[in-house]
């Protein structure tokens, strides 16, 4: 049996999630989370110690079944998320529910189910948040609300699990050069300019640094912005 630590990364099929998986692969065995197992296969083939963990995170029964056999978990990285832009006047109740369900409720439920495994390993929960989790602007109502809630969730979890030894880190990157950012810029009516954004690998390196920090310290919150 392997003695390497185990990390579960949600949203691992692309973008920041895939970059985090690559950054952790040298030191961790990996469960790669995503909706569609087919989209996970290229990364599974690239990383010899990775296994697909395909589950719809908003399906409570499916998540419960998928986590039932995880007895010990060293790292849980929440990278999956959705963004829907629109003014308060334009955003429907259904849009609010979708955003909060994926970005907050699913995160809370997956964490809850994995707490025994995280406690067993004195593990680490990393939440990929956003600049929108620190400051909200026009058109970002439901997304920013979900990210403010995610930040609050991290703060509460950190306080509640302090005695168990679980570390909790919130990472707040600015715009990142991902497919999601391309979609956001299209919705905003602007150009996609990857050279002006953070690379996914840069965010992933920050996550890996937080995870590999010696056990006597933790990074509670980290804000990362492009230099340009």
GUTOR-438572 format. One line per field, with one value per residue: residue number from 0; residue in one letter; chain; z, y, x of N, C-alpha, C in turn. Coordinates in pm, 1 decimal. Example, Ala and Ser with C-alpha at 12.3 -4.5 7.8 and 13.67 -1.06 7.14 Angstrom:
2
resi	[0:1]
resn	[a:s]
chain	[A:A]
n_c3	[780.0:708.0]
n_c2	[-569.0:-225.0]
n_c1	[1319.0:1285.0]
ca_c3	[780.0:714.0]
ca_c2	[-450.0:-106.0]
ca_c1	[1230.0:1367.0]
c_c3	[780.0:787.0]
c_c2	[-330.0:3.0]
c_c1	[1320.0:1290.0]
END
This chain:
228
resi	[0:1:2:3:4:5:6:7:8:9:10:11:12:13:14:15:16:17:18:19:20:21:22:23:24:25:26:27:28:29:30:31:32:33:34:35:36:37:38:39:40:41:42:43:44:45:46:47:48:49:50:51:52:53:54:55:56:57:58:59:60:61:62:63:64:65:66:67:68:69:70:71:72:73:74:75:76:77:78:79:80:81:82:83:84:85:86:87:88:89:90:91:92:93:94:95:96:97:98:99:100:101:102:103:104:105:106:107:108:109:110:111:112:113:114:115:116:117:118:119:120:121:122:123:124:125:126:127:128:129:130:131:132:133:134:135:136:137:138:139:140:141:142:143:144:145:146:147:148:149:150:151:152:153:154:155:156:157:158:159:160:161:162:163:164:165:166:167:168:169:170:171:172:173:174:175:176:177:178:179:180:181:182:183:184:185:186:187:188:189:190:191:192:193:194:195:196:197:198:199:200:201:202:203:204:205:206:207:208:209:210:211:212:213:214:215:216:217:218:219:220:221:222:223:224:225:226:227]
resn	[x:x:x:x:x:x:x:x:x:x:x:x:x:x:x:x:x:x:x:x:x:x:x:x:x:x:x:x:x:x:x:x:x:x:x:x:x:x:x:x:x:x:x:x:x:x:x:x:x:x:x:x:x:x:x:x:x:x:x:x:x:x:x:x:x:x:x:x:x:x:x:x:x:x:x:x:x:x:x:x:x:x:x:x:x:x:x:x:x:x:x:x:x:x:x:x:x:x:x:x:x:x:x:x:x:x:x:x:x:x:x:x:x:x:x:x:x:x:x:x:x:x:x:x:x:x:x:x:x:x:x:x:x:x:x:x:x:x:x:x:x:x:x:x:x:x:x:x:x:x:x:x:x:x:x:x:x:x:x:x:x:x:x:x:x:x:x:x:x:x:x:x:x:x:x:x:x:x:x:x:x:x:x:x:x:x:x:x:x:x:x:x:x:x:x:x:x:x:x:x:x:x:x:x:x:x:x:x:x:x:x:x:x:x:x:x:x:x:x:x:x:x:x:x:x:x:x:x]
chain	[A:A:A:A:A:A:A:A:A:A:A:A:A:A:A:A:A:A:A:A:A:A:A:A:A:A:A:A:A:A:A:A:A:A:A:A:A:A:A:A:A:A:A:A:A:A:A:A:A:A:A:A:A:A:A:A:A:A:A:A:A:A:A:A:A:A:A:A:A:A:A:A:A:A:A:A:A:A:A:A:A:A:A:A:A:A:A:A:A:A:A:A:A:A:A:A:A:A:A:A:A:A:A:A:A:A:A:A:A:A:A:A:A:A:A:A:A:A:A:A:A:A:A:A:A:A:A:A:A:A:A:A:A:A:A:A:A:A:A:A:A:A:A:A:A:A:A:A:A:A:A:A:A:A:A:A:A:A:A:A:A:A:A:A:A:A:A:A:A:A:A:A:A:A:A:A:A:A:A:A:A:A:A:A:A:A:A:A:A:A:A:A:A:A:A:A:A:A:A:A:A:A:A:A:A:A:A:A:A:A:A:A:A:A:A:A:A:A:A:A:A:A:A:A:A:A:A:A]
n_c3	[0.0:-78.0:71.4:27.0:64.7:18.5:-210.2:-295.1:-566.4:-677.3:-977.3:-1162.0:-1430.1:-1596.2:-1633.1:-1332.4:-1148.2:-1281.8:-1306.4:-1036.6:-968.6:-1122.4:-995.7:-742.9:-793.8:-788.4:-519.6:-407.7:-410.1:-619.3:-640.1:-895.1:-937.4:-1113.9:-1336.9:-1569.7:-1661.1:-1895.3:-1963.5:-1773.4:-1832.5:-2000.8:-1818.5:-1618.1:-1757.9:-1796.8:-1541.8:-1342.3:-1082.1:-1042.9:-1011.0:-1156.5:-1024.9:-1065.1:-1027.1:-978.3:-812.1:-697.2:-649.5:-387.5:-295.8:-471.8:-411.0:-143.2:-174.3:-322.5:-146.0:57.2:91.8:145.2:373.5:479.8:423.1:300.2:173.0:55.4:-215.1:-317.7:-618.8:-814.7:-969.5:-1061.0:-1270.2:-1318.1:-1476.9:-1432.1:-1372.9:-1060.2:-1116.8:-1341.0:-1278.7:-1222.9:-980.1:-1012.8:-1121.3:-907.4:-726.8:-860.6:-867.5:-594.6:-506.7:-632.5:-573.5:-299.6:-131.6:-226.0:-176.8:103.2:175.8:64.7:207.3:469.0:459.4:425.1:650.2:866.5:740.8:683.8:940.4:1040.0:907.2:987.4:804.1:518.5:397.2:106.6:-40.7:-345.6:-399.2:-491.2:-624.5:-618.8:-388.5:-199.7:-271.0:-416.9:-734.0:-985.2:-1164.2:-1073.9:-878.6:-783.0:-806.8:-657.9:-408.7:-353.2:-327.5:-116.3:79.2:69.9:169.1:433.1:513.5:510.8:717.8:940.8:939.0:982.5:1244.4:1385.2:1347.1:1455.6:1678.1:1585.2:1413.5:1144.8:868.0:707.1:414.2:232.5:-99.5:-295.6:-602.6:-865.9:-1197.0:-1400.1:-1658.6:-1805.1:-1951.0:-1836.3:-1771.9:-2028.3:-2111.2:-1930.7:-2008.8:-2261.2:-2192.0:-2065.2:-2276.7:-2356.2:-2458.0:-2450.3:-2281.2:-2223.0:-2151.1:-1966.2:-1740.5:-1452.2:-1471.6:-1472.2:-1359.4:-1185.1:-979.0:-893.5:-798.5:-572.9:-417.2:-381.3:-232.2:5.5:91.6:135.8:343.8:653.2:938.0:1163.3:1098.8:921.2:624.9:632.0:463.2:132.9:-103.0:-442.1:-723.1:-1070.9:-1206.8:-1414.8]
n_c2	[-119.8:222.8:487.7:747.7:1074.6:1148.2:1331.3:1500.8:1664.1:1884.1:1982.6:1914.4:1867.9:2071.4:2398.5:2578.2:2368.2:2138.8:2226.8:2243.7:1973.2:1876.1:2012.3:1898.2:1634.2:1528.4:1467.8:1360.9:1110.0:1107.8:1194.2:1272.9:1503.0:1548.5:1610.3:1450.5:1147.7:1105.2:1348.2:1361.7:1168.2:1229.4:1365.3:1177.3:983.5:1124.6:1163.3:935.9:852.8:920.7:895.9:874.5:1054.8:1072.8:1253.4:1407.4:1697.8:1825.3:1631.2:1479.0:1211.5:1071.5:1188.6:1112.3:835.1:822.9:914.1:734.4:529.0:656.8:673.7:808.4:1125.7:1353.3:1600.5:1827.3:1991.2:2242.5:2326.3:2330.5:2514.3:2759.4:3037.0:3295.8:3579.7:3899.3:4170.2:4258.8:4312.1:4157.7:3893.8:3577.6:3387.4:3118.6:3125.6:3235.8:3022.0:2807.1:2897.1:2930.8:2672.4:2512.1:2649.6:2687.1:2522.4:2258.9:2244.9:2267.0:2033.2:1823.0:1861.8:1818.9:1544.4:1434.5:1499.2:1312.0:1159.2:1357.3:1447.1:1218.1:1224.9:1464.0:1672.7:1900.3:2159.9:2330.5:2613.2:2735.8:3048.2:3375.2:3702.8:3824.0:3732.2:3903.0:4158.1:4307.2:4380.7:4562.8:4356.7:4117.2:3989.2:3729.3:3551.6:3679.0:3686.2:3413.6:3360.3:3525.8:3392.2:3148.3:3221.5:3285.6:3033.4:2897.8:3033.8:2966.0:2685.0:2656.4:2756.0:2580.4:2333.3:2352.7:2217.7:1960.0:1956.5:2008.7:2201.6:2505.6:2683.9:2974.7:3079.0:3359.3:3435.8:3676.5:3757.8:3470.1:3293.2:3104.5:2872.2:2935.2:3203.8:3305.9:3271.5:3443.3:3693.2:3710.5:3730.3:3975.0:4133.4:4192.9:4164.2:3860.3:3841.3:3676.6:3724.7:3922.9:3814.7:3593.6:3289.1:2956.1:2776.3:2934.3:2993.8:2732.9:2669.6:2829.1:2706.4:2455.2:2533.6:2621.2:2378.5:2225.3:2350.0:2347.9:2160.6:2318.0:2558.7:2757.2:2884.3:3108.0:3279.0:3388.1:3629.8:3679.9:3842.3:3946.3:4079.5:4261.6]
n_c1	[84.3:46.9:240.7:215.6:69.7:-282.7:-475.6:-773.2:-904.0:-1138.1:-1315.1:-1118.5:-1083.6:-1005.8:-846.8:-776.7:-811.4:-704.2:-441.4:-366.5:-377.5:-163.9:44.6:47.6:96.7:367.9:409.8:179.6:-78.0:-365.7:-710.3:-914.9:-1154.6:-1461.3:-1740.9:-1774.5:-1642.0:-1497.8:-1378.2:-1185.4:-1001.6:-767.0:-595.3:-570.6:-429.0:-196.8:-93.2:50.1:-19.6:-279.5:-635.5:-961.9:-1239.9:-1533.7:-1818.4:-2134.8:-2146.8:-2362.5:-2545.0:-2658.9:-2684.7:-2517.4:-2270.3:-2243.2:-2220.9:-1983.5:-1793.2:-1792.0:-1602.3:-1367.0:-1131.7:-920.3:-788.7:-565.4:-554.7:-794.3:-905.5:-1106.3:-1201.9:-1391.5:-1655.2:-1907.2:-2000.3:-2226.4:-2315.1:-2475.6:-2700.5:-2863.1:-3128.3:-3164.4:-3105.9:-3229.3:-3422.3:-3365.6:-3109.0:-2962.6:-2996.6:-2867.9:-2600.8:-2532.5:-2579.6:-2382.0:-2139.8:-2135.6:-2316.2:-2265.4:-1991.5:-1984.9:-2123.9:-1969.8:-1733.7:-1827.8:-1896.0:-1645.9:-1506.3:-1443.4:-1239.3:-1053.4:-993.5:-870.4:-630.6:-526.2:-570.9:-585.6:-779.4:-838.9:-969.2:-1055.9:-1115.3:-1201.8:-1128.5:-1369.7:-1474.7:-1392.5:-1450.7:-1730.0:-1875.7:-2069.7:-2295.0:-2199.2:-2345.5:-2473.1:-2257.3:-2050.6:-2177.1:-2185.8:-1915.0:-1837.1:-1980.5:-1846.8:-1599.1:-1672.2:-1756.1:-1510.4:-1376.4:-1532.3:-1512.1:-1237.1:-1213.7:-1381.7:-1257.0:-1007.9:-900.3:-888.3:-680.8:-701.1:-612.6:-708.4:-736.2:-800.7:-789.7:-757.7:-759.3:-697.3:-811.4:-783.9:-619.1:-817.1:-1057.8:-1301.9:-1264.9:-1246.2:-1509.7:-1634.0:-1530.4:-1641.9:-1911.7:-1900.8:-1849.4:-1592.9:-1241.2:-1054.5:-765.0:-509.4:-242.9:-254.7:-351.5:-343.4:-159.6:-293.9:-112.1:33.8:-144.6:-182.4:73.5:83.1:-113.5:8.6:230.3:107.4:-2.6:225.1:346.0:521.5:399.5:362.2:252.2:4.6:-146.6:-390.7:-540.4:-500.7:-421.0:-403.2:-278.4:-259.6:45.3:48.5]
ca_c3	[0.0:-88.3:191.2:-15.2:103.3:-81.0:-232.3:-383.1:-629.5:-758.5:-1094.3:-1207.4:-1573.0:-1672.3:-1561.0:-1206.8:-1088.2:-1348.8:-1271.0:-898.0:-971.4:-1171.8:-895.6:-628.3:-837.4:-746.2:-378.1:-361.6:-491.9:-653.1:-689.4:-981.7:-938.4:-1228.4:-1371.1:-1680.9:-1654.6:-2020.4:-1962.0:-1678.0:-1878.8:-2042.0:-1702.7:-1552.8:-1836.0:-1780.5:-1404.2:-1310.4:-949.1:-1036.4:-1044.3:-1176.5:-919.9:-1141.3:-951.8:-983.5:-674.7:-644.0:-625.1:-252.5:-283.1:-545.4:-334.7:-25.4:-217.3:-370.1:-33.1:163.4:111.1:170.5:517.3:518.8:315.7:344.7:112.1:-21.3:-285.5:-382.1:-732.9:-900.7:-946.1:-1176.7:-1265.0:-1402.8:-1460.9:-1456.7:-1268.0:-967.9:-1185.6:-1448.0:-1231.9:-1174.5:-860.4:-1053.4:-1135.8:-771.6:-666.1:-925.3:-826.5:-453.5:-490.3:-672.6:-514.1:-152.6:-69.7:-262.3:-105.3:244.1:193.1:39.9:322.0:584.4:444.5:430.6:773.8:939.5:670.5:701.7:1079.9:1056.5:850.0:1021.6:667.2:475.9:303.9:30.4:-116.0:-449.4:-392.6:-600.4:-582.8:-594.4:-250.8:-114.2:-313.8:-517.0:-827.5:-1064.8:-1252.0:-1012.2:-755.6:-732.9:-795.1:-543.8:-286.8:-326.7:-286.1:20.3:163.6:74.9:261.6:567.4:541.5:543.8:849.6:1041.2:940.5:1046.1:1388.5:1442.1:1336.4:1504.1:1769.4:1511.6:1337.5:1003.6:822.2:608.9:341.4:124.3:-200.5:-369.6:-719.8:-960.4:-1321.1:-1438.8:-1800.7:-1818.2:-2036.1:-1766.1:-1789.0:-2166.4:-2113.3:-1856.6:-2091.1:-2367.0:-2131.1:-2036.1:-2401.8:-2367.1:-2517.2:-2364.7:-2290.4:-2124.7:-2104.6:-1856.0:-1631.0:-1389.0:-1530.0:-1377.5:-1288.5:-1076.0:-869.5:-844.7:-719.4:-442.5:-344.2:-341.9:-124.7:128.0:132.2:180.8:457.4:771.4:1014.6:1272.7:1050.6:814.7:555.2:642.8:348.1:43.3:-213.2:-552.8:-833.8:-1180.6:-1195.8:-1521.8]
ca_c2	[0.0:345.4:571.0:886.9:1136.9:1145.1:1459.2:1506.2:1795.7:1895.7:2067.6:1880.9:1838.7:2183.3:2522.1:2578.5:2235.4:2053.2:2276.6:2202.6:1830.3:1860.0:2064.0:1806.9:1497.8:1472.6:1428.9:1308.7:1036.4:1202.7:1167.2:1385.6:1521.3:1612.8:1551.9:1356.3:1071.2:1115.7:1468.7:1340.9:1064.9:1277.0:1397.2:1049.4:919.5:1204.4:1154.3:793.3:823.3:981.6:815.7:959.2:1057.5:1140.4:1262.5:1535.6:1744.9:1869.5:1510.0:1442.3:1066.2:1030.5:1232.6:1026.2:705.7:837.7:942.4:634.7:444.8:739.1:665.8:902.5:1222.1:1452.2:1731.5:1846.0:2118.8:2277.1:2413.5:2333.5:2629.8:2817.1:3181.3:3350.5:3724.6:3970.9:4263.8:4208.6:4320.7:4057.8:3760.1:3505.1:3304.1:2993.3:3152.5:3244.5:2888.3:2728.5:2945.3:2899.2:2526.7:2458.4:2718.5:2688.3:2406.1:2137.6:2250.6:2237.6:1893.8:1736.2:1876.3:1752.4:1399.7:1393.6:1542.6:1203.9:1123.5:1469.2:1444.3:1105.1:1261.3:1603.0:1715.9:2039.6:2198.1:2451.1:2661.4:2832.4:3151.9:3471.9:3842.1:3856.5:3694.6:4010.2:4283.5:4282.0:4489.6:4549.8:4241.8:3998.1:3966.8:3592.5:3491.4:3739.5:3639.1:3276.0:3359.9:3578.2:3281.8:3048.6:3273.3:3267.6:2890.3:2863.9:3087.9:2885.3:2551.9:2668.3:2771.0:2460.5:2216.4:2385.1:2114.4:1834.8:1969.2:2037.5:2335.8:2557.1:2795.9:3037.7:3141.6:3457.3:3485.2:3765.3:3689.0:3362.3:3261.5:2975.8:2872.7:3007.3:3346.9:3337.3:3284.1:3564.5:3809.9:3715.4:3782.1:4115.9:4206.0:4235.6:4071.9:3767.5:3880.6:3588.9:3779.2:4016.0:3738.8:3490.7:3155.3:2855.0:2716.7:3023.5:2967.1:2598.1:2673.0:2886.0:2599.8:2355.4:2592.4:2616.7:2238.5:2170.4:2426.2:2262.8:2140.5:2412.5:2683.4:2746.4:3007.0:3117.6:3346.0:3436.2:3709.7:3671.3:3928.8:3960.7:4194.7:4358.1]
ca_c1	[0.0:126.3:249.8:203.5:-56.6:-388.7:-543.6:-889.2:-915.5:-1258.6:-1294.6:-983.7:-1077.8:-948.8:-819.8:-701.5:-815.8:-606.7:-308.2:-340.8:-347.1:-26.1:138.1:51.9:126.4:497.4:413.8:51.8:-171.9:-471.4:-844.6:-947.4:-1297.8:-1524.5:-1870.4:-1767.0:-1517.1:-1422.4:-1295.3:-1077.0:-909.2:-633.7:-511.8:-541.8:-322.8:-74.9:-42.7:41.8:-76.4:-412.7:-752.9:-1079.7:-1341.8:-1638.7:-1944.0:-2204.5:-2133.7:-2492.3:-2625.1:-2617.5:-2670.4:-2397.9:-2153.3:-2233.7:-2169.4:-1846.2:-1703.6:-1811.3:-1484.3:-1248.3:-1110.1:-815.5:-767.5:-468.9:-580.9:-916.9:-901.7:-1232.3:-1177.4:-1510.2:-1741.4:-1975.1:-2020.5:-2331.5:-2313.2:-2599.8:-2740.5:-2965.3:-3257.5:-3171.7:-3071.8:-3347.4:-3406.4:-3301.8:-2966.0:-2908.4:-2993.1:-2762.7:-2468.9:-2510.2:-2579.2:-2252.0:-2025.1:-2138.7:-2380.8:-2191.1:-1863.6:-2010.1:-2164.7:-1854.6:-1643.4:-1889.9:-1885.9:-1505.1:-1440.9:-1375.2:-1115.6:-960.0:-949.0:-778.8:-500.4:-495.2:-556.0:-583.9:-884.8:-805.0:-1084.4:-1023.0:-1216.9:-1192.9:-1131.0:-1511.1:-1505.8:-1343.9:-1512.0:-1833.3:-1900.7:-2191.6:-2304.9:-2140.4:-2420.8:-2487.2:-2124.8:-1982.1:-2243.9:-2142.9:-1775.5:-1835.7:-2027.1:-1739.8:-1498.5:-1726.7:-1751.2:-1371.7:-1344.1:-1602.2:-1451.0:-1105.0:-1233.1:-1443.3:-1170.2:-873.4:-852.6:-866.7:-558.1:-726.3:-578.8:-804.0:-678.5:-876.1:-705.3:-837.5:-688.0:-763.5:-848.9:-693.2:-632.4:-883.7:-1176.8:-1407.4:-1240.3:-1281.3:-1655.2:-1668.1:-1500.1:-1742.4:-2033.9:-1877.7:-1831.2:-1453.8:-1145.7:-981.6:-625.0:-443.4:-115.2:-282.1:-411.0:-262.5:-162.2:-342.2:1.0:74.4:-238.6:-154.1:197.1:47.3:-182.7:107.5:310.9:27.3:-17.6:353.7:396.0:539.7:277.0:346.2:191.9:-92.9:-185.1:-536.0:-600.1:-397.9:-473.9:-308.8:-321.0:-163.4:134.5:23.3]
c_c3	[0.0:43.7:156.4:32.2:-14.3:-88.0:-327.1:-434.0:-712.1:-874.6:-1163.4:-1357.9:-1654.2:-1577.2:-1435.8:-1143.5:-1148.3:-1314.2:-1128.7:-892.8:-1017.7:-1067.3:-776.3:-665.6:-793.2:-603.6:-327.9:-461.8:-507.1:-687.5:-767.4:-995.9:-1062.5:-1259.0:-1466.9:-1676.6:-1781.0:-2021.0:-1865.6:-1731.2:-1925.1:-1924.3:-1624.9:-1624.8:-1819.0:-1644.1:-1353.9:-1176.6:-932.0:-1076.3:-1064.6:-1060.0:-977.3:-1064.4:-972.3:-840.3:-614.9:-620.3:-490.3:-236.5:-353.5:-469.5:-210.6:-61.5:-255.8:-257.0:71.1:193.1:136.2:321.8:567.7:399.5:367.1:292.8:35.4:-82.1:-357.6:-494.6:-825.8:-867.0:-1074.9:-1157.7:-1363.8:-1374.5:-1490.7:-1341.6:-1176.0:-1036.5:-1288.5:-1399.2:-1168.2:-1046.5:-895.3:-1068.3:-999.8:-710.9:-727.4:-874.0:-682.5:-430.2:-522.7:-590.2:-362.6:-95.6:-100.8:-191.6:41.3:265.7:168.5:156.0:443.3:577.7:459.5:559.2:853.1:874.9:685.7:844.7:1102.8:1007.9:900.2:891.8:645.0:374.9:239.1:-54.4:-216.3:-456.2:-511.5:-541.7:-553.0:-456.5:-150.0:-145.9:-427.4:-604.9:-907.3:-1158.2:-1192.3:-889.2:-704.7:-714.2:-673.5:-412.0:-251.8:-276.3:-149.4:116.9:177.7:169.5:406.6:608.4:582.8:683.4:961.0:1052.3:1010.7:1198.2:1452.3:1444.1:1386.0:1592.3:1699.2:1429.2:1189.5:973.0:712.4:545.9:234.3:29.7:-287.3:-489.6:-794.4:-1085.9:-1362.9:-1583.7:-1819.1:-1915.2:-1968.9:-1781.2:-1932.3:-2178.0:-2040.8:-1941.4:-2207.6:-2313.2:-2099.4:-2163.0:-2422.5:-2430.5:-2409.9:-2385.5:-2189.6:-2071.3:-1987.9:-1731.6:-1566.1:-1470.2:-1427.9:-1295.5:-1171.7:-954.7:-808.5:-759.9:-580.3:-356.9:-294.3:-228.6:8.1:181.4:192.5:294.7:577.1:864.2:1126.5:1228.1:947.3:752.4:556.5:515.8:263.0:-75.2:-321.0:-670.2:-945.2:-1161.8:-1299.7:-1499.5]
c_c2	[125.7:421.2:718.4:944.3:1138.9:1281.5:1439.5:1649.0:1798.1:1992.6:2040.8:1858.8:1950.8:2296.1:2505.4:2440.5:2140.8:2096.0:2237.5:2054.5:1806.5:1905.6:1969.8:1667.1:1445.2:1419.5:1360.5:1210.6:1122.9:1134.8:1290.4:1396.4:1593.6:1544.2:1434.3:1279.0:1083.7:1237.8:1456.0:1248.0:1118.1:1306.5:1270.9:978.6:993.2:1182.9:1010.6:761.5:882.6:882.1:908.8:944.9:1138.0:1136.8:1401.1:1587.9:1795.1:1752.6:1452.6:1291.8:1016.5:1069.2:1145.8:889.8:714.3:860.2:831.3:555.0:524.9:746.9:766.3:994.0:1333.3:1592.2:1726.2:1984.7:2139.2:2376.4:2423.3:2455.5:2675.1:2967.3:3218.1:3499.8:3783.9:4063.8:4198.9:4208.7:4210.5:3914.2:3692.4:3428.9:3173.9:3011.2:3164.8:3104.8:2803.0:2768.1:2908.0:2748.4:2468.2:2518.0:2714.4:2557.1:2277.6:2131.0:2211.0:2090.4:1798.5:1743.1:1802.8:1601.4:1350.5:1434.4:1427.3:1164.2:1233.2:1474.0:1333.6:1139.4:1395.4:1680.0:1865.2:2059.7:2329.8:2489.1:2765.6:2932.5:3246.1:3610.5:3887.7:3812.3:3796.2:4143.4:4254.9:4404.4:4464.7:4428.7:4110.9:3950.9:3824.6:3527.1:3546.4:3694.0:3497.6:3272.0:3425.2:3468.1:3175.3:3092.2:3256.4:3120.7:2849.2:2912.4:3005.1:2747.0:2555.1:2676.5:2642.5:2341.0:2242.2:2274.5:1982.4:1837.8:1994.4:2182.0:2377.2:2683.5:2844.7:3106.0:3230.3:3508.8:3591.1:3687.4:3590.4:3323.7:3119.7:2987.6:2948.1:3158.2:3392.1:3358.6:3410.1:3688.2:3823.6:3772.4:3931.0:4200.7:4256.6:4129.3:3981.4:3792.9:3800.5:3643.2:3876.3:3944.6:3647.5:3361.9:3058.1:2793.6:2802.3:3003.3:2830.3:2594.0:2730.4:2780.8:2496.6:2406.4:2587.1:2474.5:2184.6:2249.5:2333.1:2267.8:2242.1:2544.4:2655.9:2883.9:3013.5:3172.7:3404.5:3507.2:3717.1:3752.9:3928.3:4084.5:4302.0:4434.1]
c_c1	[88.4:127.7:238.7:70.5:-154.7:-457.0:-661.1:-901.9:-1043.1:-1231.9:-1162.3:-973.8:-1015.0:-908.8:-737.0:-699.2:-714.1:-464.5:-271.3:-305.2:-204.1:75.9:153.0:99.3:262.8:498.7:286.7:-9.4:-296.2:-602.4:-885.9:-1098.0:-1346.9:-1655.9:-1857.2:-1635.9:-1433.6:-1330.6:-1177.5:-968.7:-773.0:-541.4:-477.2:-427.8:-189.3:-10.1:-58.0:-23.5:-215.5:-520.2:-871.3:-1176.8:-1458.4:-1770.0:-2003.4:-2214.3:-2264.2:-2587.5:-2581.9:-2597.1:-2545.3:-2271.1:-2134.5:-2176.3:-2022.7:-1746.6:-1702.5:-1684.4:-1356.5:-1228.1:-1007.6:-788.8:-677.8:-499.6:-712.4:-912.3:-1033.5:-1204.4:-1297.8:-1595.5:-1805.9:-1985.2:-2130.0:-2338.8:-2450.4:-2631.2:-2842.8:-3101.3:-3275.9:-3156.8:-3192.4:-3316.8:-3336.6:-3151.3:-2899.0:-2894.3:-2881.7:-2625.2:-2438.4:-2502.8:-2442.1:-2138.8:-2021.0:-2193.1:-2303.6:-2056.6:-1882.7:-2042.8:-2048.6:-1756.5:-1698.0:-1870.8:-1742.2:-1434.9:-1378.2:-1242.6:-1010.0:-907.5:-847.2:-638.8:-448.4:-469.4:-570.8:-695.6:-843.9:-925.4:-1037.5:-1137.6:-1195.9:-1173.9:-1271.8:-1557.1:-1456.4:-1411.2:-1609.1:-1853.9:-2026.5:-2185.2:-2257.6:-2218.1:-2421.2:-2350.5:-2051.1:-2044.9:-2199.0:-1999.3:-1755.9:-1878.4:-1919.5:-1628.6:-1545.9:-1722.9:-1610.3:-1335.0:-1407.4:-1539.2:-1315.9:-1118.1:-1286.7:-1348.4:-1028.4:-817.0:-825.1:-739.0:-577.2:-689.3:-676.9:-745.6:-774.6:-777.6:-793.9:-757.6:-768.7:-798.4:-740.3:-722.3:-685.9:-1000.5:-1291.4:-1389.9:-1271.6:-1432.8:-1701.5:-1644.6:-1597.7:-1873.0:-2022.1:-1864.7:-1690.0:-1366.8:-1084.7:-833.2:-542.0:-312.6:-132.9:-335.8:-307.5:-268.2:-219.9:-229.3:47.4:-15.3:-209.1:-27.6:171.6:-23.3:-82.2:196.3:236.0:16.7:111.6:415.3:415.0:419.3:257.3:283.8:85.0:-114.2:-336.9:-599.4:-488.3:-463.7:-367.6:-361.5:-217.4:-77.2:102.2:-106.2]
END
